[in-house]
Amino acid sequence: MNAQQFYAVNNQDFLLSGMPLREEDLSSSDNIKLSGDISVTDDDVFLYPRDKDIQKNLDDVFSIVDYHNAYIATKYRMKRDYYKGRHYDIIHKDKKPLNKPDHRLVINLPKKLVNTFNGYFSGEPVSIKHQSNGVDDDTLNEKIQDWLNDNDAADVFSEWSKQADIFGRSYIYAYLDEGKLYFTTCSPRDTIVVYDDSVKHVPLFGIRYSTGDEGATPTLITPKANFELKKGDKGVQVTNTDSNDSETVSKSDMHDFPALPLIEFAEDDERTGIFDDTISLIDAIDDVLSSKTNDISSFADAYLLVTGQKLSEEQIKDIRDNRLINLYPVDSGAFSGETSTQPNVTFLTPDANDETQENFLNRAIDLVYQISQVVNLNDSSLGMSAQSISGVALLQRYQPMQAKARTKSLKMDKALRQLFTILFSVWNQPGLRASDLTFDHKQSIPHNVSEEADTVNKLNGQVDDETKLGFLSAIDNPKKAVERLKEQQKQEANDAQGQMQKYLTDQQKGGVANGNAANNNSSARTSANEPADSTGQSNGQAK
């Protein structure tokens, strides 16, 4: 087997960013060409000269779109299919001959990897705060939160993150509607961001396109406006021009942003999806489990072996699916020199190498999770709950996924600052800078709360309250927690003092009233039964 034949059966090589090694995956069309000014990196990133005006070279837009649709979007379509459960190798496998069992099992590990990691990364929405001097941060943060709620930011950011897990990159598109800024997600299957060729790779322009019978119809997106393009006999034309001025686009497509409103969120610098480098393992798991199921079906459909007697055609037809082997002597001595053969009927069943298959499946599935840096939540070693293992063991198990999430959060923060740069320009409020924003990502890490509480109890009298509370994972800011605890204790003390004062007052009032009643009763008895002196005491004389 030569190298070309090997790569022809390897989907993983095709899905990874960069030019695939399989020649049959490359279009042979001569129309797919890039100009000398356009380059594509090994991470499928388009670069364009920063000193060249794309609006004066609109043919380059179509060159980029044609290349993307032929070489890059095909990868994304395949990644989407794998995520949805349409795995190419097992589906397109040759059919089994002679009515043999032919199960095609699809074990959708790509979807499980993506959903597990995305739930861990964006299960709790990122917290965005503005902190600076000279600005009313409380009022501003409330305004920011209202804007995020209006855009359903938690759902949009989660989808933004999920698409990055699947494709290796995803986009948010910011746009104006009646003077208000909104944003939504865009798929990399039909969206492109082109960067300049400097060392910083600053975003220059973006492209969104659709394809049909007449070819691609792109929209060029710049920081200033959107240009809807169409290629015809007269070359490339802008179709969304103003009705009164054919040289400018319509007012509704102008925005004048300080940054490109098409914002890329990369999973990593290589634009590698979360299951790209495990596809070969996933294809093998599908194949082995399908073969294992075929073996089980073969046991149920065992062959009937009849020796020593020729069966009639009618008898053979009665055997289901013709799963029969008929061996009989044509003449004497046909079997090992024997002069006579006694008829015999038995079932033939294959010997399954079940132990080897199980060992491979366990090893392959474990490698899928190890390579993708995603925790296998169904792993029996995790126990029934987080309470069954120590906090240290939990952190060790989640450490690879936590490291991957930290790297991804840095990419997301960079993209969000570009989005808020546009927002602050729309608000036109002095003193607002995207660099003053802080982003707090809270990953859904299970904790052994009982173990944490025991640690805090052991630290009583050893360290201050702020240090103790820092060992509780449920407390984000120990300093504020200590302040709240002091306020609560102060309030409880005030409440207790008020209740005690009320109790004493009630007791005092009750005592005076009872004393007066007792004196009145005593006086009444004295007047009725015996004389009293001037002090009210009885003189002991009775009449």
C-alpha positions as CSV (number, residue, x, y, z in Angstrom):
1,M,0.0,0.0,0.0
2,N,1.5,3.3,-1.0
3,A,1.1,6.6,0.8
4,Q,-1.6,7.9,-1.5
5,Q,-3.7,4.8,-0.9
6,F,-3.2,5.1,2.9
7,Y,-4.4,8.7,3.0
8,A,-7.4,7.9,0.8
9,V,-9.0,6.1,3.7
10,N,-8.1,8.6,6.5
11,N,-10.8,11.2,7.2
12,Q,-8.8,12.8,10.0
13,D,-6.2,14.1,7.5
14,F,-9.0,15.7,5.5
15,L,-10.7,17.4,8.5
16,L,-7.6,19.0,10.0
17,S,-6.8,22.6,9.1
18,G,-4.5,23.1,6.2
19,M,-4.4,21.6,2.7
20,P,-5.5,17.9,2.8
21,L,-3.0,15.3,1.6
22,R,-5.7,13.4,-0.4
23,E,-5.6,14.5,-4.0
24,E,-9.2,13.3,-4.6
25,D,-10.4,15.9,-2.0
26,L,-9.0,18.8,-4.1
27,S,-11.1,20.3,-6.8
28,S,-9.7,19.9,-10.3
29,S,-11.5,23.1,-11.6
30,D,-9.2,25.6,-13.2
31,N,-11.4,28.4,-12.0
32,I,-10.3,27.9,-8.4
33,K,-7.4,30.2,-8.2
34,L,-6.0,32.8,-5.8
35,S,-4.4,36.0,-6.9
36,G,-0.8,36.8,-6.0
37,D,-2.0,39.1,-3.2
38,I,-4.0,36.5,-1.4
39,S,-2.5,33.8,0.8
40,V,-3.8,31.1,3.0
41,T,-2.0,29.9,6.1
42,D,-1.7,26.3,7.2
43,D,-4.5,27.1,9.7
44,D,-6.9,28.0,6.9
45,V,-6.6,31.8,7.5
46,F,-6.8,34.2,4.6
47,L,-4.3,37.0,4.5
48,Y,-4.4,40.2,2.4
49,P,-2.1,43.1,1.9
50,R,-2.9,45.8,4.5
51,D,-2.0,48.6,2.0
52,K,-4.4,47.3,-0.7
53,D,-8.0,48.5,-0.9
54,I,-10.4,45.5,-1.3
55,Q,-13.2,47.8,-2.5
56,K,-11.1,48.5,-5.6
57,N,-10.3,44.9,-6.2
58,L,-13.6,43.1,-5.8
59,D,-12.5,40.2,-8.0
60,D,-10.4,39.1,-5.1
61,V,-13.6,38.7,-3.0
62,F,-14.8,36.1,-5.5
63,S,-11.4,34.3,-5.6
64,I,-11.5,34.0,-1.8
65,V,-15.1,32.7,-1.8
66,D,-14.4,30.2,-4.6
67,Y,-11.4,28.8,-2.8
68,H,-13.2,28.7,0.6
69,N,-16.2,26.9,-0.9
70,A,-14.1,24.3,-2.7
71,Y,-11.4,23.5,-0.1
72,I,-12.5,24.7,3.3
73,A,-16.3,24.6,3.5
74,T,-16.2,20.9,2.5
75,K,-14.3,20.2,5.7
76,Y,-16.9,22.1,7.8
77,R,-19.8,20.2,6.1
78,M,-18.1,16.9,7.0
79,K,-17.5,18.1,10.6
80,R,-21.2,19.0,10.9
81,D,-22.2,15.6,9.6
82,Y,-20.0,13.8,12.1
83,Y,-21.5,16.0,14.9
84,K,-25.0,15.1,13.8
85,G,-24.2,11.4,13.7
86,R,-23.6,10.9,10.0
87,H,-20.2,9.2,10.0
88,Y,-18.8,8.8,6.5
89,D,-16.7,5.6,6.8
90,I,-19.3,3.3,8.3
91,I,-22.1,4.7,6.2
92,H,-20.2,4.3,2.9
93,K,-18.7,0.9,3.6
94,D,-19.2,-1.8,1.0
95,K,-22.2,-4.0,1.5
96,K,-21.7,-7.5,2.8
97,P,-22.2,-10.3,0.2
98,L,-24.6,-13.3,0.3
99,N,-27.1,-11.7,2.7
100,K,-24.6,-11.7,5.6
101,P,-25.4,-9.5,8.6
102,D,-24.5,-5.9,7.7
103,H,-25.1,-3.6,10.7
104,R,-23.9,0.0,10.4
105,L,-23.6,1.3,14.0
106,V,-22.8,5.0,14.5
107,I,-21.4,5.7,18.0
108,N,-21.8,9.5,18.1
109,L,-18.8,10.4,20.3
110,P,-18.2,13.7,18.4
111,K,-21.6,15.1,19.7
112,K,-20.9,13.8,23.2
113,L,-17.4,15.4,23.3
114,V,-18.7,18.8,22.0
115,N,-21.8,18.9,24.3
116,T,-19.7,17.8,27.4
117,F,-17.0,20.4,26.9
118,N,-19.4,23.2,25.8
119,G,-21.6,22.5,28.8
120,Y,-18.5,22.7,31.0
121,F,-17.2,25.9,29.4
122,S,-20.4,27.9,28.9
123,G,-22.8,26.2,31.3
124,E,-22.8,29.4,33.3
125,P,-22.7,32.6,31.2
126,V,-19.5,34.7,31.3
127,S,-19.8,37.6,33.7
128,I,-18.8,41.0,32.2
129,K,-18.0,44.0,34.4
130,H,-16.6,47.5,33.7
131,Q,-14.1,48.8,36.3
132,S,-12.5,52.2,35.9
133,N,-12.1,55.6,37.5
134,G,-14.3,58.5,36.5
135,V,-17.2,56.3,35.4
136,D,-20.3,55.3,37.3
137,D,-19.5,51.6,37.0
138,D,-22.7,50.4,38.7
139,T,-25.0,52.3,36.3
140,L,-22.8,51.3,33.3
141,N,-22.8,47.6,34.3
142,E,-26.5,47.6,34.6
143,K,-26.8,49.1,31.2
144,I,-24.4,46.5,29.8
145,Q,-26.4,43.7,31.4
146,D,-29.7,45.1,29.9
147,W,-28.0,45.1,26.4
148,L,-26.8,41.6,26.8
149,N,-30.3,40.4,27.9
150,D,-31.9,42.2,24.9
151,N,-29.6,40.1,22.7
152,D,-30.1,36.8,24.5
153,A,-26.3,36.8,25.1
154,A,-26.2,33.6,27.2
155,D,-27.7,31.6,24.3
156,V,-25.8,33.3,21.6
157,F,-22.4,33.0,23.4
158,S,-23.2,29.3,24.1
159,E,-23.9,28.6,20.4
160,W,-20.8,30.7,19.5
161,S,-18.7,28.5,21.7
162,K,-20.3,25.2,20.5
163,Q,-19.6,26.1,16.8
164,A,-16.0,26.8,17.7
165,D,-15.8,23.3,19.3
166,I,-17.3,21.7,16.1
167,F,-15.5,23.7,13.4
168,G,-12.5,25.1,15.2
169,R,-13.8,28.6,14.8
170,S,-17.1,30.6,14.8
171,Y,-18.2,34.1,14.2
172,I,-20.4,36.8,15.7
173,Y,-21.9,39.4,13.5
174,A,-22.8,42.8,15.0
175,Y,-25.3,45.0,13.1
176,L,-27.5,48.1,13.6
177,D,-31.2,48.1,13.7
178,E,-33.0,51.5,14.2
179,G,-29.9,52.8,15.9
180,K,-29.5,49.9,18.3
181,L,-26.6,47.4,18.2
182,Y,-27.5,43.7,18.0
183,F,-25.4,40.6,17.4
184,T,-25.9,37.0,16.2
185,T,-23.8,33.9,15.4
186,C,-22.6,33.0,11.9
187,S,-21.3,29.6,10.7
188,P,-17.8,29.3,9.3
189,R,-19.4,27.2,6.5
190,D,-20.4,30.4,4.7
191,T,-18.5,33.1,6.6
192,I,-14.9,34.3,6.2
193,V,-12.7,36.9,8.0
194,V,-9.6,38.1,6.1
195,Y,-6.6,39.5,8.1
196,D,-3.8,41.7,7.0
197,D,-0.4,40.3,6.3
198,S,1.3,42.1,9.1
199,V,2.7,40.3,12.2
200,K,-0.4,41.3,14.2
201,H,-2.9,39.9,11.6
202,V,-5.5,42.7,12.1
203,P,-9.0,41.9,10.7
204,L,-9.4,43.8,7.4
205,F,-12.8,42.7,6.1
206,G,-15.2,39.8,6.2
207,I,-17.3,37.9,3.7
208,R,-20.6,36.1,4.0
209,Y,-21.9,34.2,0.9
210,S,-24.5,31.9,-0.4
211,T,-24.3,29.6,-3.4
212,G,-26.8,28.7,-6.1
213,D,-27.1,27.8,-9.7
214,E,-25.6,31.1,-10.7
215,G,-22.6,30.7,-8.5
216,A,-21.6,32.4,-5.3
217,T,-23.3,35.6,-4.1
218,P,-21.0,37.3,-1.5
219,T,-21.5,40.2,0.8
220,L,-18.3,42.2,1.6
221,I,-18.3,43.4,5.2
222,T,-16.0,46.3,6.1
223,P,-15.9,48.5,9.3
224,K,-17.7,51.2,7.3
225,A,-20.4,49.4,5.3
226,N,-21.7,46.2,3.7
227,F,-21.4,45.7,-0.1
228,E,-23.6,43.1,-1.8
229,L,-21.8,41.8,-4.9
230,K,-22.7,40.1,-8.1
231,K,-20.5,39.0,-11.0
232,G,-21.9,39.5,-14.5
233,D,-20.9,40.2,-18.0
234,K,-19.7,43.6,-17.0
235,G,-17.6,42.3,-14.2
236,V,-18.3,42.6,-10.5
237,Q,-21.1,45.0,-9.5
238,V,-22.4,46.3,-6.2
239,T,-26.1,45.7,-6.1
240,N,-27.1,47.5,-2.9
241,T,-26.3,51.0,-4.1
242,D,-28.3,54.1,-3.2
243,S,-31.1,54.8,-5.6
244,N,-29.9,58.4,-6.0
245,D,-26.2,57.7,-6.1
246,S,-24.8,54.6,-7.8
247,E,-21.4,55.1,-6.4
248,T,-22.4,54.6,-2.7
249,V,-24.3,51.9,-0.9
250,S,-27.7,52.4,0.6
251,K,-27.8,54.2,4.0
252,S,-29.2,51.1,5.7
253,D,-26.0,49.2,4.9
254,M,-23.6,51.9,6.3
255,H,-22.5,51.7,9.9
256,D,-19.0,53.3,10.4
257,F,-17.7,51.1,13.2
258,P,-14.2,51.4,14.7
259,A,-13.6,47.7,14.2
260,L,-14.8,44.9,11.9
261,P,-18.3,43.9,13.0
262,L,-17.6,40.2,12.0
263,I,-15.7,38.8,14.9
264,E,-14.0,35.4,14.9
265,F,-13.8,33.1,18.0
266,A,-11.1,30.6,17.4
267,E,-10.9,27.4,19.4
268,D,-7.1,27.6,19.3
269,D,-4.5,29.1,17.0
270,E,-4.7,26.1,14.7
271,R,-8.5,26.3,14.3
272,T,-8.8,22.6,15.3
273,G,-12.2,21.3,16.3
274,I,-12.6,19.3,19.5
275,F,-12.8,16.0,17.7
276,D,-10.7,16.6,14.6
277,D,-7.7,14.6,15.8
278,T,-9.8,11.7,17.0
279,I,-11.8,11.0,13.9
280,S,-9.6,8.0,12.9
281,L,-10.3,6.4,16.4
282,I,-14.0,7.2,16.1
283,D,-14.2,5.6,12.7
284,A,-12.5,2.5,14.1
285,I,-14.9,2.3,17.0
286,D,-17.9,2.4,14.7
287,D,-16.3,-0.4,12.6
288,V,-15.5,-2.7,15.5
289,L,-18.9,-2.3,17.1
290,S,-20.6,-2.9,13.8
291,S,-18.5,-6.0,13.2
292,K,-19.2,-7.2,16.8
293,T,-23.0,-6.8,16.2
294,N,-22.6,-8.7,12.9
295,D,-20.9,-11.5,14.8
296,I,-23.8,-11.7,17.3
297,S,-26.3,-11.9,14.3
298,S,-24.2,-14.6,12.8
299,F,-24.7,-16.7,16.0
300,A,-28.4,-16.3,15.6
301,D,-28.2,-17.2,11.9
302,A,-25.9,-20.2,12.2
303,Y,-25.3,-22.3,9.2
304,L,-26.9,-25.8,9.0
305,L,-24.3,-28.5,8.1
306,V,-25.7,-31.7,6.5
307,T,-23.2,-34.4,5.6
308,G,-23.6,-37.8,4.1
309,Q,-26.9,-37.1,2.4
310,K,-27.9,-35.0,-0.5
311,L,-30.9,-32.8,0.1
312,S,-33.6,-32.1,-2.4
313,E,-34.2,-28.6,-3.8
314,E,-37.4,-28.4,-1.8
315,Q,-35.7,-29.2,1.4
316,I,-33.0,-26.6,0.8
317,K,-35.6,-23.9,0.2
318,D,-37.1,-24.6,3.5
319,I,-33.9,-23.5,5.2
320,R,-34.2,-19.8,6.1
321,D,-32.0,-17.6,4.0
322,N,-30.3,-20.7,2.5
323,R,-27.8,-20.7,5.4
324,L,-26.9,-24.3,4.7
325,I,-23.8,-26.3,3.8
326,N,-24.5,-29.7,2.1
327,L,-21.6,-32.2,1.9
328,Y,-22.3,-35.6,0.5
329,P,-20.3,-38.4,-1.3
330,V,-20.5,-38.5,-5.1
331,D,-19.1,-42.0,-5.2
332,S,-17.8,-44.5,-2.7
333,G,-14.7,-43.4,-0.8
334,A,-15.4,-39.7,-1.4
335,F,-14.7,-38.9,2.3
336,S,-11.3,-40.0,3.5
337,G,-11.4,-43.4,1.7
338,E,-14.6,-44.5,3.5
339,T,-16.9,-47.0,1.8
340,S,-20.0,-45.6,3.5
341,T,-20.9,-42.3,5.2
342,Q,-23.6,-41.9,7.8
343,P,-25.8,-38.8,7.4
344,N,-25.1,-36.1,10.0
345,V,-26.7,-32.8,10.7
346,T,-25.1,-30.1,12.9
347,F,-25.0,-26.3,13.2
348,L,-21.8,-24.3,12.4
349,T,-21.3,-21.2,14.5
350,P,-18.3,-18.9,14.3
351,D,-15.8,-18.4,17.1
352,A,-15.9,-14.8,18.3
353,N,-12.8,-13.1,19.7
354,D,-14.9,-11.1,22.1
355,E,-12.1,-10.4,24.6
356,T,-9.8,-8.8,22.0
357,Q,-12.7,-6.6,20.7
358,E,-13.6,-5.4,24.2
359,N,-10.0,-4.6,25.0
360,F,-9.7,-2.6,21.8
361,L,-13.0,-0.7,22.4
362,N,-12.0,0.2,26.0
363,R,-8.6,1.4,24.9
364,A,-9.9,3.4,21.8
365,I,-12.7,5.1,23.7
366,D,-10.3,6.1,26.5
367,L,-7.9,7.5,24.0
368,V,-10.7,9.6,22.4
369,Y,-11.3,11.3,25.7
370,Q,-7.6,11.7,26.5
371,I,-6.7,13.2,23.1
372,S,-9.6,15.6,23.1
373,Q,-9.0,16.6,26.8
374,V,-12.6,16.0,27.7
375,V,-13.6,14.2,30.9
376,N,-15.6,11.0,30.4
377,L,-18.5,11.6,32.7
378,N,-19.6,8.0,32.3
379,D,-16.3,6.6,33.5
380,S,-17.0,4.2,36.4
381,S,-14.0,5.5,38.3
382,L,-15.7,8.8,38.8
383,G,-18.2,7.1,41.1
384,M,-21.9,7.8,41.4
385,S,-21.3,11.4,42.5
386,A,-18.6,13.9,43.3
387,Q,-19.0,13.2,47.0
388,S,-17.6,9.7,46.5
389,I,-14.1,10.8,45.6
390,S,-11.7,13.4,47.1
391,G,-11.5,17.0,45.9
392,V,-7.9,16.5,44.9
393,A,-8.9,13.5,42.7
394,L,-11.7,15.6,41.1
395,L,-9.3,18.4,40.2
396,Q,-6.8,16.0,38.8
397,R,-9.5,14.4,36.6
398,Y,-10.7,17.8,35.4
399,Q,-7.3,19.4,35.0
400,P,-6.8,18.8,31.3
401,M,-10.3,20.0,30.4
402,Q,-9.8,23.0,32.8
403,A,-6.5,23.9,31.0
404,K,-8.2,23.7,27.6
405,A,-11.1,25.9,28.9
406,R,-8.6,28.5,30.2
407,T,-7.0,28.8,26.8
408,K,-10.4,29.1,25.1
409,S,-11.5,31.7,27.5
410,L,-8.6,33.9,26.5
411,K,-9.6,33.7,22.9
412,M,-13.2,34.5,23.8
413,D,-12.1,37.6,25.9
414,K,-10.2,38.9,22.9
415,A,-13.2,38.5,20.7
416,L,-15.6,40.1,23.2
417,R,-13.4,43.2,23.5
418,Q,-13.7,43.7,19.8
419,L,-17.5,43.5,20.2
420,F,-17.6,46.0,23.1
421,T,-15.3,48.4,21.2
422,I,-18.1,48.6,18.6
423,L,-20.8,48.9,21.3
424,F,-19.1,51.7,23.1
425,S,-18.7,53.6,19.9
426,V,-22.4,53.3,19.2
427,W,-23.2,54.5,22.7
428,N,-20.8,57.5,22.2
429,Q,-20.2,57.8,25.9
430,P,-16.9,59.4,26.9
431,G,-14.5,57.4,29.1
432,L,-15.6,53.9,28.0
433,R,-12.8,51.5,27.0
434,A,-13.0,47.9,26.2
435,S,-9.7,47.4,28.0
436,D,-11.5,48.3,31.3
437,L,-13.7,45.3,31.0
438,T,-13.2,42.1,33.1
439,F,-14.6,38.7,32.1
440,D,-15.3,36.1,34.7
441,H,-15.7,32.5,33.3
442,K,-17.2,30.1,35.8
443,Q,-16.7,26.5,34.6
444,S,-19.0,23.8,36.0
445,I,-16.5,21.9,38.1
446,P,-18.0,19.5,40.7
447,H,-16.6,19.9,44.2
448,N,-16.6,17.7,47.3
449,V,-18.5,20.2,49.4
450,S,-18.3,18.0,52.5
451,E,-14.5,17.8,52.3
452,E,-14.3,21.6,51.9
453,A,-16.5,22.2,54.9
454,D,-14.3,19.9,57.0
455,T,-11.2,21.8,55.9
456,V,-12.8,25.1,56.9
457,N,-13.7,23.7,60.4
458,K,-10.2,22.5,60.9
459,L,-8.9,26.0,60.2
460,N,-11.0,27.7,62.9
461,G,-8.6,29.6,65.1
462,Q,-5.7,29.0,62.8
463,V,-6.3,31.6,60.0
464,D,-8.6,34.6,59.5
465,D,-12.1,34.3,58.2
466,E,-11.2,35.5,54.7
467,T,-8.6,32.8,54.2
468,K,-11.0,30.1,55.6
469,L,-13.8,31.1,53.2
470,G,-11.4,30.9,50.3
471,F,-11.4,27.1,50.6
472,L,-15.2,27.0,49.8
473,S,-15.7,26.7,46.1
474,A,-19.2,28.2,46.3
475,I,-17.8,31.6,47.4
476,D,-16.4,33.7,44.6
477,N,-15.2,36.6,46.7
478,P,-14.1,35.7,50.3
479,K,-13.5,39.3,51.2
480,K,-17.1,40.4,50.3
481,A,-18.4,37.2,52.0
482,V,-16.6,38.2,55.3
483,E,-18.1,41.7,55.0
484,R,-21.6,40.3,54.5
485,L,-21.1,37.9,57.4
486,K,-20.1,40.8,59.7
487,E,-23.1,42.8,58.5
488,Q,-25.3,39.8,59.2
489,Q,-23.9,39.3,62.7
490,K,-24.3,43.0,63.4
491,Q,-27.9,42.9,62.2
492,E,-28.6,39.8,64.3
493,A,-27.1,41.4,67.4
494,N,-29.3,44.5,66.9
495,D,-32.4,42.3,66.4
496,A,-31.5,40.3,69.5
497,Q,-31.0,43.5,71.6
498,G,-34.3,44.9,70.4
499,Q,-36.1,41.7,71.2
500,M,-34.5,41.6,74.7
501,Q,-35.5,45.3,75.3
502,K,-39.1,44.6,74.3
503,Y,-39.2,41.6,76.5
504,L,-38.0,43.5,79.6
505,T,-40.4,46.3,78.9
506,D,-43.3,43.9,78.6
507,Q,-42.2,42.2,81.9
508,Q,-41.9,45.6,83.7
509,K,-45.3,46.7,82.5
510,G,-46.9,43.3,83.5
511,G,-45.4,43.6,87.0
512,V,-46.8,47.1,87.8
513,A,-50.2,46.1,86.6
514,N,-50.3,43.0,88.8
515,G,-49.0,44.9,91.8
516,N,-51.9,47.4,91.6
517,A,-54.4,44.7,91.2
518,A,-53.1,43.0,94.3
519,N,-53.2,46.2,96.4
520,N,-56.7,46.9,95.3
521,N,-57.9,43.4,96.3
522,S,-56.1,43.7,99.7
523,S,-57.8,47.0,100.4
524,A,-61.2,45.7,99.5
525,R,-60.8,42.7,101.9
526,T,-59.6,45.1,104.7
527,S,-62.6,47.4,104.4
528,A,-65.1,44.6,104.4
529,N,-63.7,42.6,107.4
530,E,-61.7,44.7,109.8
531,P,-60.8,48.3,110.7
532,A,-57.6,49.8,109.6
533,D,-55.3,52.4,110.9
534,S,-54.2,55.5,109.0
535,T,-51.6,53.5,107.1
536,G,-54.2,51.0,105.9
537,Q,-53.1,48.2,108.2
538,S,-55.6,46.3,110.3
539,N,-55.7,47.1,114.0
540,G,-57.0,43.6,114.8
541,Q,-60.4,44.8,116.1
542,A,-63.5,43.4,114.7
543,K,-67.1,44.4,115.3
